[in-house]
Amino acid sequence: MSEVKKCIHNIVPITAEDKQVVVEFLRQFFFRDEPLILGINMLEDNDSLAKLESYCFNFMDNGLAFKAVSPNGDLMGVVLNNLTYRIDGEKNNEIEEETKDDTKFNIITAFLDKVEREVDVFQKYPNVDRLIDIKIIAVDKSFRGQGVCKALIDKTIELALENECPMVYIECSSYFSAKAAERLGFECIYTLYFRDYLDENDEVVFKTPPPHDSSKVYVLHL
């Protein structure tokens, strides 16, 4: 078997000054690959993309986001994390009547909310009161398969331990990110197949390209 090529990189915090560069990176290496985005043709919806970018900005300068940088300064990958407490999970499980917009971004957030409610991670693990939630992880295509994703995950694990979190949590709507999570020792605790997520007309909402057939939730116990 051939060995996986490793590349040299530094893992450093993302700061407020990095926001525009990071979101441009995500446009190129996350938005264009994300199955939920592709499954509803959201790349054609500028309002939704703007909302997605705003969502990403929320996690960039919270002290929990990191980037992989090459020795010559190239941005190789990013991970956006969030620190979630039990009380946050309980609030998210409360069904509230809210005024929702009709953008495609809202279709995705409704799906993610459903996944989160059904997983109910804090109910499933009563001894866990806080965890690190990996919101987005993306790697430049030219550096994939070279240990960048693992290095970003390792940094996230280090962050979880520093914050006394006994668990790292990640939702994977991509077949490839799910496989990466499995290789890194994460345990799958939930699966929702896209073919089973239907609209009010019993039509499949996310017509994702193969091999992306489901959204899976993984946890890593520390």
Secondary structure, 3 states (H helix, E strand, C coil): CCCCCCCCCEEEECCHHHHHHHHHHHHHHHHCCCHHHHHCCHHHCHHHHHHHHHHHHCCCCCCCCEEEECCCCCEEEEEEEEEEEHHHHHHHCCCCCCCCCCCHHHHHHHHHHHHHHHHCHHHHCCCCCEEEEEEEEEECHHHCCCCHHHHHHHHHHHHHHHCCCCEEEEEECCHHHHHHHHHCCCEEEEEEEHHHCECCCCCECCCCCCCCCEEEEEEEEC
